[in-house]
Amino acid sequence: MVSVETAVFECASCGTCAPSTGIDYDSLGYAVCPECGETESPLIRRRPARGRAVR
């Protein structure tokens, strides 16, 4: 039996997880979250637990 793993998209804004095959992309090719509509880019700033922005 063959097992095929699907890539999963995880939104940094709301935490939604979805199969990457069901994700839409904007005009620049960045993933758009199906739940909150936020665009995920590789340059997104994430906040660690201490509240300081990581660049």
C-alpha positions as CSV (number, residue, x, y, z in Angstrom):
1,M,0.0,0.0,0.0
2,V,1.3,3.4,-1.0
3,S,1.2,6.3,1.5
4,V,1.2,9.8,0.2
5,E,1.7,12.7,2.5
6,T,0.1,16.1,1.7
7,A,1.8,19.3,2.5
8,V,0.0,21.4,5.1
9,F,-0.4,25.2,5.3
10,E,-0.4,26.7,8.7
11,C,-1.4,30.4,9.1
12,A,0.8,32.4,11.4
13,S,-2.0,34.9,12.1
14,C,-4.8,32.6,13.3
15,G,-3.3,29.1,13.5
16,T,-5.5,27.5,10.9
17,C,-4.1,24.3,9.3
18,A,-5.3,23.2,5.9
19,P,-4.0,20.9,3.1
20,S,-1.9,23.0,0.7
21,T,-3.9,21.8,-2.2
22,G,-6.9,23.9,-1.0
23,I,-5.0,27.2,-0.5
24,D,-5.5,30.2,-2.8
25,Y,-2.6,32.5,-3.7
26,D,-2.5,36.3,-4.2
27,S,-1.1,38.0,-7.3
28,L,2.5,37.8,-5.9
29,G,2.2,34.1,-5.3
30,Y,1.8,34.3,-1.5
31,A,-0.6,31.9,0.3
32,V,-3.9,33.4,1.5
33,C,-5.4,31.8,4.6
34,P,-8.8,30.3,3.9
35,E,-10.0,31.2,7.4
36,C,-8.9,34.8,8.1
37,G,-7.8,35.9,4.7
38,E,-4.3,37.1,5.8
39,T,-1.5,36.8,3.3
40,E,1.5,34.8,4.3
41,S,4.8,36.0,3.0
42,P,8.4,34.8,3.8
43,L,9.1,38.2,5.3
44,I,6.2,38.1,7.9
45,R,7.2,39.3,11.3
46,R,6.4,36.8,14.1
47,R,6.2,37.6,17.8
48,P,8.0,35.3,20.2
49,A,6.6,34.6,23.7
50,R,8.3,37.6,25.2
51,G,6.5,40.0,22.9
52,R,9.5,41.3,20.9
53,A,9.2,41.3,17.1
54,V,11.6,39.1,15.2
55,R,12.9,40.5,12.0
